[in-house]
């Protein structure tokens, strides 16, 4: 069973990333507020990306 983690990206309406790999939702919301204040004419939003760490692939040293 693998546990997923989330990272957050700030994108515009065209899908262009303004900020990426933000580790927490709170940090993403803070960055979004700051970017919206600096660029009021550009609609921005937070995109959530789910990441699954890969485990168990590769050579098992106990078997070789």
URUR-V973673 format. One record per residue. N is the residue number from 1. RES is the residue in one small letter. SS is DSSP state (alpha for helix, beta for strand, coil for the rest). OMEGA is omega in whole degrees, 0 to 359 (NA if undefined). BURIAL is + if it has 24 or more other ideal C-beta (glycine too) atoms within 12 Angstrom, else -. Layout:
n & res & ss & omega & burial
N & RES & SS & OMEGA & BURIAL
N & RES & SS & OMEGA & BURIAL
This chain:
n & res & ss & omega & burial
1 & x & coil & 180 & -
2 & x & coil & 180 & -
3 & x & coil & 181 & -
4 & x & beta & 173 & -
5 & x & beta & 181 & -
6 & x & beta & 168 & -
7 & x & beta & 186 & -
8 & x & beta & 178 & +
9 & x & beta & 174 & +
10 & x & beta & 183 & +
11 & x & beta & 174 & +
12 & x & beta & 184 & -
13 & x & coil & 178 & -
14 & x & coil & 180 & -
15 & x & coil & 179 & -
16 & x & coil & 180 & -
17 & x & beta & 176 & -
18 & x & beta & 174 & +
19 & x & beta & 181 & +
20 & x & beta & 178 & -
21 & x & beta & 175 & -
22 & x & beta & 190 & +
23 & x & coil & 182 & -
24 & x & coil & 179 & -
25 & x & alpha & 179 & -
26 & x & alpha & 178 & -
27 & x & alpha & 179 & -
28 & x & alpha & 179 & +
29 & x & alpha & 177 & -
30 & x & alpha & 179 & -
31 & x & alpha & 178 & +
32 & x & alpha & 179 & +
33 & x & alpha & 180 & -
34 & x & alpha & 180 & -
35 & x & alpha & 178 & +
36 & x & alpha & 178 & -
37 & x & alpha & 180 & -
38 & x & alpha & 183 & -
39 & x & coil & 185 & -
40 & x & coil & 182 & -
41 & x & coil & 183 & -
42 & x & coil & 177 & -
43 & x & coil & 180 & -
44 & x & beta & 177 & +
45 & x & beta & 178 & +
46 & x & beta & 177 & +
47 & x & beta & 179 & +
48 & x & beta & 179 & -
49 & x & beta & 181 & -
50 & x & beta & 182 & -
51 & x & beta & 177 & -
52 & x & beta & 177 & -
53 & x & coil & 181 & -
54 & x & coil & 178 & -
55 & x & coil & 174 & -
56 & x & coil & 177 & -
57 & x & coil & 180 & -
58 & x & coil & 185 & -
59 & x & coil & 175 & -
60 & x & coil & 183 & -
61 & x & coil & 179 & -
62 & x & coil & 182 & -
63 & x & coil & 185 & -
64 & x & coil & NA & -
